[in-house]
Amino acid sequence: MSVIKKIWDDVTSLWSLIVGLKVTGKNFVDKNVTLHYPRETVTSGQLEGFRGPLELIGKPKDPAKPKCIACMMCVTACPSKCITVVKAKAPKPTEAELQAMKEAEERGEKVKKPKAPKEPAKFLYDFSLCSLCGSCVENCPAKALRYSSNVYLTVTDRKELKMDLLARLSAQAKVVAEEAAVEVPENVEAETTEKEAGAES
């Protein structure tokens, strides 16, 4: 019986080896998904599903201003406590507005005080604490948060992972505006050249 058991153990061990080699062989002939950086760079198609540091989404008409309404849902939902949002305060009324409100009160009219805008005054994010769980993105009612596609983020100091997302959004909007300004004259120049060529023919 001991001989039969030994042979059976050898056969099962061999089968385990065959299964392992099958997996290895399949991956060996499959297309390589690893990029040899820096000779190769990541394409936008390969970034699908990638979760980089959080970033704010700008308003369609004003990309420098976030869609965020400072509802604090992201702060509440975050298990890592890596998001800090400070709501914007109501603007201080001017002397003329204070005088007008005082006069309205004396007349017995209802005075409307300036309300705080529904936007954040500060939006701070600590990527060193973030677990990229997605709770903030899923719970945002304004759809104002998303993952960035920054695969090349490297820092030498942990403090650099503490980000001001409002400043980041403003910088991104500025870059997009500059790129659009550069593209427009090139297109106009190309159209002018085409018109001149058509006029000559």
CORJO-V988539 format. One record per backbone hydrogen bond with DSSP energy under -1.0 kcal/mol. NH is the residue of the N-H (numbers start at 1). CO is the residue of the C=O. If there is no record, write none. Layout:
nh co
NH CO
NH CO
This chain:
nh co
5 1
6 2
7 3
8 4
9 5
10 6
11 7
12 8
13 9
14 10
15 11
16 12
17 13
18 14
19 15
20 16
21 17
22 18
23 19
24 20
25 21
26 22
27 23
28 24
29 25
30 26
37 35
39 36
40 36
50 47
52 148
55 146
57 144
59 62
59 65
65 62
67 57
76 72
77 73
78 74
84 124
86 122
88 119
98 94
99 95
100 96
101 97
102 98
103 99
104 100
105 101
106 102
107 103
109 104
119 117
121 86
122 86
124 84
125 163
126 82
127 161
129 126
130 126
138 134
139 135
146 55
148 53
151 149
160 157
161 158
162 159
163 125
165 123
168 164
169 165
170 166
171 167
172 168
173 169
174 170
175 171
176 172
177 173
178 174
179 175
180 176
181 177
182 178
183 179
184 180
186 182
187 183
188 184
189 185
190 186
191 187
192 188
193 189
194 190
195 191
196 192
197 193
198 194
199 195
200 196
201 197
